[in-house]
């Protein structure tokens, strides 16, 4: 999978994460940062720097997916999967 594709998936997941946590999904600062990151990854996603771009894109995706406010966390809260402590 191309690094640019992985970055687009990560950006989509980040937008869904913001939406799931009732945060602003898109604002000017976030848009500029994401477009810059996508341009950098797309520029690196060719020739000898392709493995570096792929690594950065996968790291970005992992960071978004494993963050404390990720959509996976929000979905688990909505599903009602909570742990209960046993009374001693």
C-alpha positions in Angstrom: 0.0 0.0 0.0 1.3 3.4 -0.9 2.3 5.8 1.8 -0.1 8.5 0.5 -3.0 6.1 0.7 -2.1 5.2 4.3 -1.9 9.0 5.1 -5.4 9.5 3.6 -6.7 6.7 5.7 -5.1 8.2 8.8 -6.6 11.6 8.1 -10.0 10.1 7.6 -9.7 8.2 10.9 -8.6 11.4 12.6 -11.7 13.3 11.3 -13.9 10.4 12.5 -12.2 10.5 15.9 -12.9 14.2 16.3 -16.5 13.6 15.2 -17.0 10.7 17.6 -15.7 12.8 20.6 -17.9 15.8 19.7 -14.9 17.9 18.9 -14.7 20.3 15.9 -14.0 18.0 13.0 -12.3 20.4 10.6 -10.8 23.8 11.4 -8.3 26.0 9.6 -5.2 25.0 11.7 -5.9 21.3 11.4 -6.5 21.5 7.7 -3.2 23.3 7.1 -1.3 20.8 9.2 -2.9 17.8 7.5 -2.4 19.2 4.0 1.3 19.9 4.8 1.8 16.4 6.2 0.1 14.9 3.1 2.2 16.9 0.7 5.4 15.9 2.5 4.5 12.2 2.5 3.4 12.4 -1.1 6.8 14.0 -2.0 8.7 11.4 -0.2 6.6 8.6 -1.6 8.8 7.9 -4.7 12.2 6.7 -5.4 14.7 6.0 -2.7 12.7 7.8 0.0 9.6 5.6 -0.4 10.4 3.3 2.6 10.8 6.4 4.8 7.5 7.8 3.7 5.8 4.5 4.2 7.2 4.3 7.8 6.1 7.8 8.7 2.6 7.2 7.2 2.2 3.9 9.2 3.4 5.7 12.4 0.9 8.5 11.9 -1.9 5.9 11.4 -0.9 4.0 14.5 -0.7 7.2 16.5 -4.2 8.2 15.5 -5.6 4.7 16.0 -4.0 4.2 19.4 -4.6 7.6 20.9 -6.6 7.9 24.1 -9.4 9.7 22.3 -9.4 7.4 19.2 -12.6 6.4 17.5 -11.9 2.8 18.7 -12.1 4.1 22.3 -15.3 6.0 21.6 -16.9 3.0 20.0 -16.0 0.8 22.9 -17.6 3.4 25.3 -20.7 3.6 23.2 -21.0 -0.2 23.1 -21.1 -0.3 26.9 -18.1 -2.5 27.3 -16.9 -1.5 30.8 -15.1 -3.4 33.4 -16.5 -3.8 36.9 -14.5 -4.3 40.1 -15.5 -7.2 42.3 -16.4 -6.3 45.9 -13.9 -7.7 48.4 
